[in-house]
Amino acid sequence: MRVSQGRERPLTVHHLNQLLLVCSLVLLVAVAAVRISSRSGLPSLLVYLGIGIAMGQDGIGDIHFDNAELTQVIGYAALVVILAEGGLGTKWKEIKPVLPAATALALGGVAVSVGVTATAAHYLIGLEWRQALIVGAVVSSTDAAAVFSVLRKIPLPTRVTGTLEAESGFNDAPVVILVVAFSQVGPVEHWYTLIGEITLELAIGAAIGIAVGWLGSWGLRHVALPASGLYPIAVMAIAVTAYAAGALAHGSGFLAVYLASMAMGNAKLPHWPATRGFADGLGWIAQIGMFVLLGLLVTPHELGDDVLPGLVIGLVLTMVARPLSVVLCLTPFRVPWQEQTLMSWAGLRGAVPIILATIPMVSGVEGSRRIFNIVFILVVVYTLVQGPTLPWLARKLRLGGDPEAADLGIESAPLERLRGHLLSVAIPEGSRMHGVEVNELRLPAGAAVTLVVREGKSFVPLPTTVLRRGDELLVVATDPVRDAAERRLRAVGHGGKLADWLGTDGGGGTR
């Protein structure tokens, strides 16, 4: 099978059925591969890349695909969805204390990484300076999805997780600007103007992202949609709007979509668990499609000559550039050396660098195919090395402490005409609400627990009913006390009977 630019043939229903069958089979295999990934400890991106390679011209599928421009477009679209999903899952209370450090690492760390990696690519591999700078910029972006797919079962200090999440959300924007600038045809003149350009684009993207996120959150909280299933769609539509508005305003659309999603993710939106699950599913589909397409684009039999350069550049990036950027950017913030060590090793490169490596291919930069091959080898090999060893390193550094009390799952459904809210509360295993009586919740006047579902049976609780792990509560709250009721529930979930009766968040935040 060959995907080419030749004469187009009319698309028939039969062709559509074949395409749907192939896509569904690929998704089923990819979903099954998630289980393999979780059991083996390997990042899922390697499994999906493997599926793409197996379907390619050197694999059993024999699909010849070499459309870098289409790959770049689809990759950008997938990256928007992935950043939106990541922003929705980022807790402001975790990244707020580390925001200056994460910003320094996302900007200053990128500069250090580009300089060190480009120098190594030029003098050790023999790439000309333009190619070396492109390689240095492309591999300077970290991938939170790759990191946390490995560390999802290991609780880490909030400073580490917050810094890594914020860095991965912020550093895509400056890296994209650098790669596009270095890939322009003709000499790179007045390189110092890139600093001003990056600053301006980031400022525009940040302003638009925050504005769109705030307006979208306000609208979703004050306008009751006719069906709960419309809320997840509306959230993703607002996130994509932030990207489009930022890009059209000549700002950073990637930063805009991340900040807009983070604003909505911390705004107590109606039907939040359903929205979060919908976004998580879209994120998985985007990653699967993107990785499979990237696997199709690579030609394995052409990688042989670029294996050694990829290993050398990856070694410099992993052992020199990344640790140096972490030390220089985080030492002024007095981050302990154990956390710096883990964050140095946790600088995984996922799909983003491979997508960015298609930019010079589309721009017609000389040697761009070799750049793509080098980046592909680097990402695969060093993800294979770093990914499975991250949990071990976290334990050795004693950063995998006891997990915090699990947060409550609270879903809110607005009752517009009744001026009230239904709060569906799920008590997880780690919640300290276990053993608390209903009257000890001390909900504000205007809120009450009306129903408890336990082991599949529902009943109206008494004031002395003792709550247990696994219970689901239905809480009715009037509109004025809705926020206070949720804060109080989260406080008891984290503090148990000793939670401040005034309803402080108890460390649980307000999401």
Secondary structure, 3 states (H helix, E strand, C coil): CECCCCCCCCCCHHHHHHHHHHHHHHHHHHHHHHHHHHHHCCCHHHHHHHHHHHHECCCCCCEECCCHHHHHHHHHHHHHHHHHHHHHCCCHHHHCCCHHHHHHHHHHHHHHHHHHHHHHHHHHHCCCHHHHHHHHHHCCCCCHHHHHHHHCCCCCCHHHHHHHHHHHHHCHHHHHHHHHHHCCCCCCCCCCHHHHHHHHHHHHHHHHHHHHHHHHHHHHHHCCCCCCCHHHHHHHHHHHHHHHHHHHCCCCHHHHHHHHHHHHHCCCCCCHHHHHHHHHHHHHHHHHHHHHHHHHHCCHHHCHHHHHHHHHHHHHHHHHHHHHHHHHHHHHHCCCHHHHHHHHHCCCCCHHHHHHCHHHHHHCCCCHHHHHHHHHHHHHHHHHHHHHHHHHHHHHCCCCCCCCCCCCEEEEEEECCCCEEEEEEECCCCCCCCCCEHHHHCCCCCEEEEEEEECCEEECCCCCCECCCCCEEEEEEEHHHHHHHHHHHHHHHHHHHHCCCCCCCCCCCCC
